[in-house]
Amino acid sequence: MRPEFEQLIDPDGLLVRDPIENAQFELYTDRVVDPVETDTDQFVLPVDNAVTVTAGKLKIPRLVNVFLWDDTGTMVGESANQQVATYDENWYSLDIDIGPMKLQAVVDSAVTVRRAENTTFVRFEGSEDVALGARSLHESPAGTITIGDDVEDAMRAVALSGSALKTTSPERSFPSLRGHPPLVERGEAFDAPDAFERPETNITIEIPRDYGDLFRVSSLAYYLGADVVPGNERVLDVGDERYVLDTARGFEAEVSTLLKHVFFLDCVTRTEGFYPVNLYERNVVEDALTFDLAATYDASPAERLRAYLDVPYEVTEPHLPQWKLTADIEPDPDHVEAIPFVANELATVRIPEDDEEPDVHDEPEALTEFYRTNGATVRSTSREESVADWSNVVKPDETDAIEHAWIAEGFPLGASKTRVESYLRRLDRPAREQNSISIDIVCNEDEMSEEDIVEEFYGTRDIFEFDITVHYKLTCDELADVLRKDTDFLHYIGHVDKGGFQCADGMFDARTLDEVNVDAFLLNACKSYEQGDALVERGSYGGIVTLANISNDPAVRIGRALARLLNNGFSLQAGLSVARNVTLFGNQYITIGDGTLQLVQSRNGTPHLVEVDTAADRFELTLYGYPTSRTSIGSLVTPHIGENTTRYLNSGKVDTFCVREAGLRDFFSRGVAPVLWDGELVWSDQLLEGRLS
């Protein structure tokens, strides 16, 4: 499936839609256009589909960055948060950073880029023949490697993961230039397609024949394009120079730190290449680097890595982006099939300790208004009763990463319960045939009717339409029908226990279903994780569930926050990490299945959280990025705050800006975003209508 271009009339322009990723945007023109399919090879950057139109002006209904390359492939201009930028008549290939897709334009004319309020205009003076190309951010594995029971087969498969890299230059730090590693499946013996060739990097990782060690180095091996071989020591061999990985910080921590160090320095060094942008991270470390950036950019992979290893970790560690994913993986041979997906996210991998203890608490009685049980008010159960009945809940070690996957036995407090099957199911997600997102809200309790405000929240999108159906007091058969039908998202409000979902005529157990066709779900009910697990086992991609008793007020606040976060392009896991700010007991909600699933794509590519601290006559505005599978770690963001033209990496804390009230209003007027205002989670549109009106 390729991106599609559809004609728009009144207003005139094009609707560009990616049916694989549920992403679309509108592009307006100064006249009615008739798109005609054209050659995709004329663009400097790759595109999946292209059309030619006749237009003198493009209007993009948001603030975007525009890059320009000439016919030699040299970047000759960029408009980063500038009011007006002009370029003389020439052949140009433009990269218009619209977020959910890659949009390119080719023209042979003078170009003017102008911003006004929340709109970007691109005007062409001369030829008005404009070629427009779009590329999906979707990535699929190129094939499958079969391995036998020998751990050395698994080592060979991990070594071949580097075959997916589209370059071994520092630009591999861009997610769009890191292809998805080949799948791995267990079989009788090792077998890999001839097309899978590890890049020539002269880099080798040597480890003992151990699945735990292999899992730990998998992301590093993929990113470096390194060979992985058995040995008695844990060593990184770079052009015949050996670096010991069993350091004082420990092997696991050393591998994690090394991956982040190399990735960060790639992001800095790539500014000498195709995208010579003003990067914040380069500005803060350049003076402390022990190598020449231009020479290192042109060096071989091994020479470049040796230069990076000469830089002390202390130089880069204070400036590293918050990592996207930590994966705790039990060293079971069956879990090797999850490694391509974990490595694709550049996850830091940990092996769980054997003594993980269940540790989950119901809410204190003093904070309980009522629990979601039998439609009546009840008091908190005791901790002993809770743990005895739900002893398959575990508490993993904490992580600094934005997302935390648990690929092991038990249900993890504060993390995402992930299975290999959930990853594989992601690849089979069919392309969308409709332009709307279908949402079913099931409310099986009178007391929960307040939460129906989610209908309003889900319906606030400007471009994507939502087809919302609200159900009250469903019977067992009616709920089964809802779960069997094709729908994008189920928001369940009611009671769940070990017997199933409470319905008007009794309890319905999802484990009695043969299949479930709900893509994703939020089960906002007490101890809903086993029923959620049943939904995932029977066909759902992923969802959000609870591990303990949840009282009414926190449940309503979590549900309300999640509705808007998912509506604004946050993934299940990233949305939950933000929504946990509304209650002290947010860590009792976890994602299950594929926590990277997005209901819709963010208009800005990377979803953001804004934190505002008030001080005298000004505000401190801090921006936090939440990378997605399509705009993963290594992508760039340009905060449109004041006159800022600096680029930043997109993961975790971006930067803090001081603005006055007028500047804050201007920033919030550019799109709806979640805001932590003096520690309280609110929304930018609410602030504009209230405190900042």
Secondary structure by P-SEA (a helix, b strand, c coil): ccbbbbbbcccbbbbbbccccccbbbbbcccbbbbbbbbcccccccccccccccccbbbbccbbbbbbbccccccccccccccbbbbcccbbbbbbccccbbbbbbbccbbbbbbcccbbbbbbccccbbbbbbbbcbbbbcbbbbbcccaaaaaaaaaacccccccccccccccccccccbbbbbccbbbbccccccccccbbbbbcccaaaaaaaaaaaaaacbbbbbcccbbbbcccbbbbccccccaaaaaaaaaaaaaaaaaaaaccccccccccccccccccccccaaaaaaccaaaaaaaaaacccccccccccccccccccccccccccaaaaaaaaccbbbbbcccbbbbbbcccccccccccccccccccccaaaaaaacccccccccccccbbbbcccccccccccccaaaaaaaaacccccccbbbbbbbbcccccccccaaaaaaacccccccbbbbbccccaaaaaaaaaccccbbbbbccccccccccccbbbbccccccccccccccccccaaaaaaaaaaaccccbbbbccccccaaaaaaaaaaaaaaaacccaaaaaaaaccccccccccccccccccccccccccccbbbbbbbcccbbbbbbbbbbcccccccbbbbccccccccccccccccbbbbbcaaaaaaaaacbbbbbbcccbbbbaaaaaacccc
